[in-house]
Amino acid sequence: MKLVKLIIFLFFLIVGAAFAILNSEMVKLDYYFSFIELPLSIVLIAFMSLGALLGIFACSSLMLRLKHENNGLKRQATMVKEEVKNLRTIPIRD
């Protein structure tokens, strides 16, 4: 498993290095008060990372709600199992 992770890491490292080399030209990032010149690869990686973080943040409330609901359902299932177990131990009267 460690070898697979190492191979995947090296693959992404090589792809990232090739991406940075192919997109090394400078771009001007203009904002209200000033501007900055950065390599295109840095700008692309920064905005893709920002988009990924915003996506994670947007999904986190849904994930937390579903996790809370799942925990409630697990508690309910445990209670039902205990009830069934108790009902099975009660002797049947005719």
N, C-alpha and C positions, 0 to 999 in steps of 0.2 A: 504494500500500500504506500509506503514511504517513497518507493521508487517511482510509482505512478505520479504521486504529487510532485516529486522533483522534476520529472519529465514535463508535466504540465506547466510548472513554474518556469522552467527553462524555455519552453515553447513561447509562452507569453512574454518572457524577457527578450527573446530574439525578435519577436513580432513588434514589440514596443520599440526596440532599438532601431529596427528598420523603418518604422513609422516616423520616428524622430529624425532620422537621416533624410528620408524622402521629403519631409515637410519642414525643412530648416530655414526657409526664407522668412524674413522679418515682416510682421504686419503691425499696423498702427491701430491700437485700441484706444479709441477716442471716447472720453466721457466728459461730463459737463465742465469741469474746471481745468482739466489738463488732458494729456494723453501719455501713453506708454507704448514703446515698441518691444514686442516679444516675438520669439519664434512661433510660427503657426502651430507647431506640434504642441507647445506648452498651452497655447490658448485653447486648442481643441480638447486636450486632455482635461484642462481645468473646467471647461463648460460641460463636458460629458460627465465628469465627477460631480459637479454641482447638480446636474439633472438627475443622476443616480441617487444622490442624497435627498433631493426633493421628492423623488418617487418613493423612497423608503419612508420618509416622513409622512407622506400622504397615505401610505398603506398601513402605517403603524397603528392608527386608531382602529381600523378594521380588524387587524390581527389581534389587538388586545381585547376587543369586544368578543371575537370568536373564541379566544383562549378562555375568557371568563365564562362564556356560555358552555364551553366544553367541560370546564371544571365543575360547573353546576350539574351538568348531565351525568358526569362520573359519580358525583355524590348521590344523585337520585338513583342511579343504577345500583350503587352499593346498598342503599336503603331497601330497594326492591329485592335484591338478592337476600338480604337479611330477613326480610318479611317472608319470602318464599321458604327459606330455611326453617324459620320458626313455624310456619304452617305445616311443613312436612313432619315436624317432630310432634305435633299435636296428635294424640290418638283419635281414631275415627270411632264415633259412637253410633250404634244402630238403633 
